[in-house]
Amino acid sequence: MNIFLGYILLGFSLAAPIGPVNAAQLDKGIKHGFLHAWLVGLGAMAADAVFMLLIYLGAAHFLYTPFMKMFLYTFGSCVLIYTGIESIVAAESVQMKSGSKNVSKMKSFTSGFLMTFTNPISILFWLGIYGSILAKTAETYGAWDLLLYSSAIFIGLLLWDFTMATVAAFFHRYVGHNVLKFISRLAGISLIGFGCYFATQAIQMLFF
């Protein structure tokens, strides 16, 4: 049980560092409430699940070839910059009421998925973290234990997703309108910053 709880804590810790998904969750939650922030995180978790499956099947190294890295950096930068600009433009329309019936739930989920799946850093991250866990667990335990501990990591990711969505929903409900607009713009600038970083990585790979 202690090992299982340790893997839950690992999953929670892996999701905690500030990145584009956390910024997007905060932005969606401020504008549209808990559900949309939660769906962004679930989309990111779905991409994480794909990475974990590819690593388990031994196919993840294909995604980290130079061509795929450049493609993902380029596509990822476009997704992040577009989302960031959209966040800044939409900051004026932040609503004080909870939720928004006019916003697509699928769009929230898809944005989280694309931000994670087109991020080569995520691929390298899971190769390093989950790859080492896979090797250690396979060496010490059986296939059932590997499945159990992988699910514990996901429980940790889910807990962080719930935490971020709750924080964003709190801002949405209880923080003043001008503060909400400021945070939304800040989240948008953060997303554009991550997008520009990905773009510079793609340029460096192409020309240097």
Summary of the structure (lengths in Angstrom):
residues: 208
radius of gyration: 17.8
end to end distance: 49.4
largest distance: 54.8
contacts: 714
relative contact order: 0.24
helix: 87%
strand: 0%
